[in-house]
């Protein structure tokens, strides 16, 4: 489930962030929208935590190239929200 959340989040980021490779409000909103669309409102804290973790190390257009292992690292950082 967590991997699907990130995949949908990446999809929304590529739609909105092609010319904006910064974590502006539009890209943060797109990430959250994709994450919540897949996981539902009960995943909000998890999605917010994941976004904060990802923003520290990656730019929006880096996300399609992050390995599953890297995503698992972020997911593990936010497991307390499940």
Secondary structure, 3 states (H helix, E strand, C coil): CHHHHHHHHHHHHHHHCCCCCCCCHHHHHHHHHHHHHHHCHHHHHHHHHHHHHHHHHCCHHHHHHCCHHHHHHHHHHCHHHC
